[in-house]
Amino acid sequence: MIKNCLITKGKCRFLKFGAETEISDFLIIRISRENKFSARKICKILEKNKILNLAFENGFSEEFKAYFKGKINILEKGKILFANTDKIINKLCVSYGIENGSLRLGIIPGYKTEALLKLTENISLKLKTVEIYENSKEISRLAGDFYLTTGIPVILKSTPDFTGCDMLIYLSKTKLTDFKGRLIDIFDLTDQKGIKDIKSKVKNPYNISDCVFLRLMNKPFDIKCFKF
């Protein structure tokens, strides 16, 4: 049974404010305008088809998408990329020829730092050190837990001194300066050049992120290359 749905925008054949549906590997709902009427129409279709996950083509307003938050799981690029941070780092290591036990990974914490460190445990064989650019009581606790689990040294720094960093994961909204290395900016929080998305091996005909398309298709998170 189809559990995923993509919302697109375009001309509807019959009703000016209607919602047309199409089924392929997932349900597609096309609307002509963003308004409460369209949102209510979509909700009825989602309920009728017992949809669990919802995605929007690029270009929809945050105001319109907010109508659905709390009602259904919304597939968002940043959160999907975050959940696959370990796979992104592993692919980068392969691409740049970084050998096991040599990666010096930097983290500017912010969004779900504890969850990130749990994901990082999966690539511990790649790591030499982890540097976290915050020295708080909570970060110190997380660093201690990570070291006890992996045996990888964790260095805490109060200031962003990137001299010992080969690759940086950026999860904060604070300004990033003076970093010239490989930046993973999956939430697109900085204006600097960094990895902000993936290019999948699967052809994506929609105006959405490739990682969102993979989730819609229920396919594995498979990286061909990266988007900057």
C-alpha positions in Angstrom: 0.0 0.0 0.0 1.2 3.5 -0.9 2.2 5.5 2.2 4.0 8.5 0.8 2.7 11.6 -1.0 4.2 14.5 -3.0 2.4 17.9 -3.3 3.0 19.8 -6.5 1.6 23.0 -7.9 0.1 23.5 -11.4 -3.1 24.0 -13.3 -5.9 21.7 -12.4 -8.2 20.6 -15.1 -11.6 21.2 -13.6 -11.7 23.2 -10.4 -9.9 26.5 -9.9 -9.1 25.6 -6.3 -9.2 21.8 -6.9 -6.8 19.1 -6.0 -6.0 16.4 -8.6 -4.4 13.1 -7.7 -2.1 10.7 -9.6 -0.6 7.5 -8.4 2.8 6.1 -9.4 5.3 4.8 -6.8 3.7 7.3 -4.4 0.6 9.5 -4.4 0.9 12.9 -6.2 -1.5 15.7 -5.4 -1.5 18.7 -7.7 -3.1 22.0 -6.5 -3.5 25.3 -8.3 -3.2 27.6 -5.3 -1.9 27.7 -1.8 -4.8 28.4 0.5 -6.8 26.9 3.4 -9.3 25.4 0.9 -6.5 23.5 -0.9 -5.0 22.4 2.5 -8.3 21.0 3.7 -8.7 19.2 0.4 -5.3 17.7 0.7 -5.9 16.6 4.3 -9.1 14.7 3.2 -7.1 12.9 0.4 -4.3 12.0 2.8 -6.7 10.6 5.3 -8.7 8.6 2.7 -5.4 7.1 1.3 -3.9 6.6 4.8 -0.8 8.5 3.9 2.0 8.5 6.5 4.7 10.8 4.9 4.3 14.0 3.0 6.7 16.0 0.8 6.4 19.3 -1.1 8.0 20.3 -4.4 10.4 23.3 -4.0 8.6 26.7 -4.1 5.9 26.1 -1.5 5.7 28.7 1.2 6.6 27.8 4.8 3.3 29.3 5.8 1.4 26.8 3.7 3.5 23.8 4.8 3.0 24.8 8.4 -0.7 23.9 8.1 0.3 20.2 7.9 2.9 20.2 10.7 1.8 18.2 13.6 -0.8 16.4 11.5 1.5 14.2 9.4 5.3 13.5 9.0 6.8 15.9 6.5 9.9 14.7 4.6 12.4 17.6 4.7 15.9 17.6 3.1 17.8 18.7 6.1 16.4 16.2 8.5 16.9 13.3 6.0 20.5 14.4 5.4 21.1 14.7 9.1 19.8 11.1 9.7 22.4 9.9 7.2 25.4 12.0 8.3 27.5 8.9 8.8 26.9 7.8 5.2 27.8 11.3 4.0 31.1 11.3 5.9 31.9 7.8 4.8 31.3 8.7 1.1 33.5 11.9 1.5 36.3 9.8 3.0 36.2 7.5 0.0 36.0 10.4 -2.5 39.0 12.2 -0.9 41.0 9.1 -0.1 40.9 9.6 3.6 42.2 6.4 5.2 40.8 4.6 8.3 42.0 6.2 11.6 43.1 9.5 10.0 40.0 11.7 9.8 40.0 14.7 12.2 36.3 15.6 12.3 35.1 19.0 13.6 31.6 19.7 14.9 30.0 23.1 15.5 27.1 21.9 17.7 23.5 23.1 17.7 20.9 20.8 16.2 20.7 17.5 18.1 24.4 17.2 19.0 23.8 14.0 20.9 22.1 12.3 18.0 24.9 13.4 15.7 27.5 11.8 18.0 25.5 8.6 18.0 25.6 8.6 14.2 29.3 9.4 14.3 29.9 6.2 16.3 29.1 4.3 13.1 32.2 5.7 11.3 34.5 5.5 14.3 37.0 3.4 12.3 37.6 6.4 10.0 38.3 8.8 12.9 41.5 10.0 14.5 40.0 12.7 16.6 36.7 14.7 17.1 36.8 18.4 17.8 33.7 20.1 19.2 33.7 23.9 19.2 31.9 24.4 22.5 33.0 23.7 26.0 29.9 23.4 28.1 28.9 21.0 30.8 26.4 19.1 28.5 28.9 18.9 25.6 31.6 17.7 28.1 29.2 14.9 29.2 28.5 13.9 25.6 32.2 13.9 24.7 32.9 11.6 27.6 30.2 9.2 26.6 31.5 9.2 23.0 35.1 8.5 24.2 34.0 5.6 26.4 32.0 4.1 23.6 34.5 4.5 20.8 38.0 5.2 22.3 38.3 8.2 20.0 39.7 11.3 21.7 37.3 14.3 21.8 38.8 17.8 22.0 36.7 20.6 23.3 37.4 24.1 22.2 35.7 27.3 23.3 36.7 29.1 20.1 36.5 27.9 16.5 40.2 27.0 15.9 40.1 24.8 12.9 43.8 24.0 12.6 43.2 20.3 13.6 40.1 19.8 11.4 39.8 18.0 8.0 36.1 18.0 7.8 33.5 20.2 9.6 29.9 19.5 10.4 28.0 22.8 10.9 24.8 22.6 13.0 24.6 26.0 14.5 23.2 29.4 13.5 26.2 31.3 14.7 28.4 32.9 12.1 31.1 30.7 10.5 34.4 32.3 9.6 37.9 31.3 8.6 37.1 27.7 7.6 38.7 26.6 4.4 38.2 22.8 4.5 35.5 20.4 3.7 32.2 21.8 5.1 29.1 19.7 5.6 26.2 22.3 5.8 23.2 20.1 5.5 20.7 22.6 6.8 22.1 25.3 4.5 22.8 27.6 7.4 25.9 29.4 6.0 26.7 31.4 2.9 30.0 29.5 2.4 30.6 26.8 -0.1 29.8 23.4 1.5 27.9 20.2 1.0 24.2 21.1 1.2 22.6 18.1 -0.7 23.3 14.9 -2.5 23.0 13.7 -6.1 21.5 10.3 -6.2 22.1 7.5 -8.6 18.3 7.3 -9.1 16.8 9.7 -11.7 14.7 12.3 -10.0 12.1 14.0 -12.3 10.6 16.3 -9.7 11.7 19.7 -8.3 12.7 18.2 -4.9 15.9 17.2 -3.2 17.2 13.8 -4.3 17.3 12.6 -0.7 13.5 13.4 -0.4 12.9 11.6 -3.6 14.6 8.5 -2.3 12.4 8.5 0.8 9.3 8.9 -1.4 10.4 5.9 -3.4 11.4 3.9 -0.3 14.8 3.4 -1.8 18.2 3.2 0.1 20.1 6.5 0.8 22.5 6.0 -2.2 25.0 8.9 -3.0 26.4 9.4 -6.4 28.0 12.7 -5.6 27.4 15.9 -3.6 25.7 19.3 -4.4 27.4 22.4 -3.1 
